[in-house]
Amino acid sequence: MLRIYKQITGIAFFITITVSAFGQSTNSPYSMYGVGEMGDTDFGRSKAMGGVATPLYSPFHLNPENPASYTALGMNSFILEIGATAKYLSLRAEDISYDEFNGNFSYLAIGFPITKWLKSGLGLMPLTSIGYDVMQQAEDEYDGNMVITNYRGEGGITNFYFDNSVQILK
C-alpha cells in the first residue's frame, strides 16, 4: 500500500511540475484568432506512421486514441511517455521580417495496471496554443497624432484525460 501511495504522490508531483511547461509554445500573430493554433494530438509512434493510431496495440507504447489497447500492458509494467515539439516560424512582409524558434512539450502520458484485467492511463496534451505580441501604429483621425496599440496574449487549451481498459475475455 505504501508503494502505491509513493507512486501516486510521485506521479502527482511530476504532473504538477510539467503543467507549467505546457505554457506558450507559439509566437505567431495568427494565434490571436479563435482559440489559437491547433496542436498536433498524435504521439510519436503514430506520427511516424502518418497519423495512423487506432489499430496500435502494444505492451510497450501507449495509445490514447484507442484506450482498449491498454489491455496489452503487463502486470508489472509502468509506461511513461513524454513528447516534445520544436518549431521554426518565419514571417515576411514588404520590408519587415520576423524569425522565431521555440519548443514545448507535446504530451505527457502514463499507463499502468490496476488489476490483471483492468488497466489505466492518464495524460496531458495541449490542444491549442496562443502567443502573440502585435504592435499597430495608426494616425488619430481627430488630431493627427500617431497612436500605438499593443495586442498581447498567451495561453491555450490543455486536455487532461483518464482512460480505462477492461479485458473481458482472454
Secondary structure as UniProt FT lines:
FT   HELIX           2..19
FT   HELIX           20..22
FT   HELIX           29..32
FT   TURN            34..35
FT   STRAND          37..38
FT   HELIX           44..48
FT   TURN            49..51
FT   TURN            54..55
FT   TURN            64..65
FT   HELIX           67..72
FT   TURN            75..76
FT   STRAND          79..93
FT   TURN            94..95
FT   STRAND          96..113
FT   STRAND          118..139
FT   TURN            141..143
FT   STRAND          146..166
//
